[in-house]
Amino acid sequence: MLGSMVPEAQRLHASLVSAFPAYAIGRFSDRGYPLDRATVEAIETATAQLDLDLASELELPFVDQRRTPLEVFASALNTLTPILASDGIEEPADARDGDRYALAPGSSAALGDAVHAASLAWGAAKAAAFTGGDPRGPSRPSVVVMTMDRGAREELCYAAVEAGYDCVAARNPSAVSEAIASDSVKLALIDLAHRAAHDAVARLGKAGVATIVFGAGVDDLTETGLLAAGVRSVVEREQLLSAPQDHLPRIG
């Protein structure tokens, strides 16, 4: 989960996954490759796979990581190769081994300023780890984020890191319990649409963790029940996602 990554890795993960769909579509367009419904669906699938694969790699200690983030990004792009091959698209002159349709970026700079800056920061953190330094300083307080919406999860985690927290992306109640056990959790943001939302709220309330629940059109009865369960506040989904920093006291 994202909480086991250093903050620099969290930023890089969020920026790469966010950049992938637009980059892939732009690359297809620039190359004149067909962009139909099947292609868009393949890009969506590749984005979801990148989210998982990149998290799995960046969660590892630096010394155990076997692929760079850009290599994982390129691997996700490579899953689009079969759809191009099935359309009979000829390989371009600048194709390379493992990149038959020249989709992979040459560097993080090709993915935009946000990715490039995140990549440089991650590289500096990795270099510091191998030379005995630690740019992070002591362990930081964390925020638990529980939502099935990948875009919302990335946005909230990014805002949490920017506010000075580590982010724990919890996909199930067990992950919430693990986060609570770490004694670093100071705040939780729980999406009411998540099937385990009420279970998570109960666990967080029992542990005394300040919890914000968000959802679309939460009725008065539900809000009253959540507040009675110890939730600090219930906010509209769009209100939280439009300005998450308003709900995250800045630290550090």
C-alpha positions in Angstrom: 0.0 0.0 0.0 1.1 3.6 -0.5 1.7 4.1 3.2 4.9 1.9 3.0 6.5 4.2 0.4 8.7 7.1 1.2 7.0 10.4 0.4 9.0 10.9 -2.7 7.8 7.5 -4.0 4.2 8.4 -3.2 4.5 11.6 -5.3 6.1 9.8 -8.1 3.6 7.0 -8.1 0.7 9.4 -8.1 2.2 11.6 -10.9 3.1 8.7 -13.2 -0.3 7.0 -12.9 -2.1 10.3 -13.5 0.1 11.1 -16.5 -0.3 7.7 -18.2 -3.7 8.0 -20.0 -3.0 11.4 -21.5 0.5 10.4 -22.5 -0.6 7.1 -24.2 -3.4 8.9 -26.1 -1.0 11.6 -27.1 1.5 9.1 -28.3 -1.0 7.2 -30.3 -2.2 10.5 -31.9 1.3 11.7 -32.7 2.1 8.3 -34.4 -1.1 8.1 -36.3 -2.2 4.9 -34.5 -5.9 4.2 -34.3 -7.7 5.6 -31.3 -11.0 3.7 -31.1 -13.1 2.4 -28.2 -11.0 -0.8 -27.9 -7.8 1.3 -27.6 -9.3 3.6 -25.0 -10.4 0.5 -22.9 -6.9 -1.0 -23.3 -5.3 2.2 -22.1 -7.7 2.2 -19.0 -6.7 -1.4 -18.3 -3.0 -0.5 -18.7 -3.4 2.4 -16.3 -4.9 0.2 -13.6 -2.1 -2.3 -14.1 0.5 0.5 -13.8 -1.1 1.6 -10.6 -0.6 -1.9 -9.1 2.8 -2.7 -10.6 4.3 0.6 -9.7 3.1 0.4 -6.1 4.5 -3.1 -5.8 7.9 -1.9 -6.9 8.1 1.4 -5.0 6.9 -0.2 -1.8 10.2 -2.2 -1.7 13.3 -0.9 -0.1 15.5 0.9 -2.6 18.0 -1.9 -2.6 15.4 -4.5 -3.5 13.9 -2.6 -6.4 14.7 -4.3 -9.7 13.0 -1.9 -12.2 13.0 1.9 -12.4 9.7 3.7 -12.3 10.1 4.6 -16.0 10.7 0.9 -16.8 7.4 0.0 -15.1 5.8 2.8 -17.0 7.2 1.5 -20.3 6.0 -2.0 -19.4 2.5 -0.8 -19.0 2.7 0.9 -22.4 4.0 -2.3 -23.9 0.7 -4.0 -22.9 -0.9 -1.9 -25.7 1.3 -3.6 -28.4 -1.1 -6.5 -29.1 -4.0 -4.2 -30.0 -1.7 -2.4 -32.5 -0.4 -5.6 -33.9 -3.9 -7.0 -34.3 -4.8 -3.9 -36.3 -1.9 -4.7 -38.7 0.0 -1.5 -37.8 3.6 -1.6 -39.1 6.4 -1.1 -36.6 8.0 2.3 -37.0 11.7 2.8 -38.0 12.6 3.9 -34.5 11.1 0.7 -32.8 13.3 -0.9 -30.2 13.5 -4.3 -28.6 10.7 -4.4 -26.0 9.1 -1.3 -27.5 7.8 -2.4 -30.9 5.8 0.7 -31.6 8.1 3.4 -30.0 5.7 4.3 -27.3 8.0 4.6 -24.3 9.2 8.1 -23.2 12.9 8.8 -23.4 12.9 10.4 -20.0 10.6 11.7 -17.3 10.7 15.1 -18.8 8.6 13.8 -21.7 5.8 13.2 -19.2 5.4 16.8 -18.0 6.8 19.0 -15.2 5.0 17.3 -12.4 6.4 13.8 -13.2 9.9 15.2 -13.9 10.0 17.0 -10.6 8.7 14.0 -8.7 11.3 11.8 -10.5 14.2 14.0 -9.6 13.0 14.1 -5.9 12.7 10.3 -5.9 16.1 9.9 -7.4 17.6 12.2 -4.8 15.9 10.1 -2.0 17.3 6.9 -3.5 20.8 8.3 -3.8 20.6 9.5 -0.1 19.5 6.1 1.0 22.5 4.4 -0.7 24.9 7.0 0.8 23.6 6.7 4.3 21.6 10.0 4.3 17.9 10.3 4.9 16.1 13.3 3.3 12.9 12.5 5.1 14.1 13.0 8.7 12.1 11.3 11.4 8.9 9.3 10.8 5.9 11.5 10.0 2.3 11.4 11.0 0.0 9.7 8.5 -3.4 10.0 6.9 -5.5 6.9 6.0 -7.4 7.3 2.7 -10.0 4.7 1.9 -11.8 4.9 -1.5 -12.2 2.7 -4.5 -11.9 5.7 -6.8 -8.2 5.7 -8.0 -8.3 9.3 -9.1 -9.7 10.4 -5.7 -7.2 8.3 -3.9 -4.3 9.8 -5.7 -5.6 13.3 -5.3 -6.1 12.9 -1.5 -2.8 11.1 -1.0 -1.0 13.9 -2.9 -2.7 16.5 -0.8 -1.8 14.7 2.4 1.9 14.4 1.4 1.9 18.1 0.4 0.5 18.9 3.9 3.4 17.1 5.6 1.9 13.6 6.2 2.6 10.2 4.9 -0.4 8.6 3.2 -1.8 5.1 3.9 -4.1 4.0 1.0 -6.3 1.4 2.8 -8.3 -0.9 0.5 -9.8 -3.1 3.3 -10.5 -3.1 7.1 -7.3 -5.1 7.8 -5.2 -2.3 6.2 -7.0 0.2 8.4 -6.2 -1.9 11.5 -2.5 -2.2 10.4 -2.3 1.6 10.0 -3.9 2.1 13.5 -1.4 -0.3 15.0 1.5 1.8 13.6 0.5 4.6 16.0 1.3 7.2 13.3 -2.3 7.8 12.0 -3.6 11.2 12.9 -6.5 11.5 10.5 -8.6 9.3 8.2 -10.6 10.2 5.0 -13.2 7.6 4.3 -15.3 7.3 1.2 -18.8 6.3 2.2 -19.2 4.5 -1.1 -16.5 2.0 -0.1 -18.1 -1.3 0.9 -16.0 -1.4 4.1 -16.6 2.3 5.1 -18.7 1.6 8.1 -16.3 -1.1 9.4 -13.4 1.3 8.9 -15.2 4.1 10.8 -15.9 1.8 13.7 -12.2 0.7 14.0 -11.0 4.3 13.6 -13.5 5.6 16.2 -12.5 2.9 18.7 -8.9 3.9 18.2 -9.7 7.6 18.7 -8.5 8.6 15.2 -10.1 11.8 13.8 -12.2 10.7 10.8 -13.7 12.6 8.0 -16.3 10.7 5.9 -17.2 12.0 2.4 -19.9 11.0 0.0 -22.4 12.3 -2.5 -25.8 13.5 -1.1 -25.4 12.0 2.3 -28.8 12.1 4.0 -29.4 13.6 7.5 -30.1 10.2 9.1 -26.8 8.7 7.8 -24.9 11.8 8.9 -26.4 11.7 12.3 -25.4 8.0 12.7 -21.8 8.7 11.6 -21.4 11.6 13.9 -22.8 9.4 16.8 -20.1 6.8 15.8 -17.4 9.3 16.5 -16.8 10.7 13.0 -15.4 14.3 13.2 -17.3 15.5 10.2 -19.2 14.4 7.1 -18.6 16.4 3.9 -19.8 16.3 0.3 -17.5 14.4 -2.0 -17.0 17.3 -4.4 -16.3 19.7 -1.5 -13.5 17.5 -0.2 -12.0 16.7 -3.6 -12.1 20.3 -4.8 -10.1 21.6 -1.8 -8.7 18.7 0.2 -6.0 21.0 1.8 -8.8 22.7 3.7 -9.4 19.5 5.7 -5.7 18.6 6.2 -4.0 20.7 8.9 -0.5 21.4 7.6 2.4 20.1 9.7 6.2 20.4 9.5 
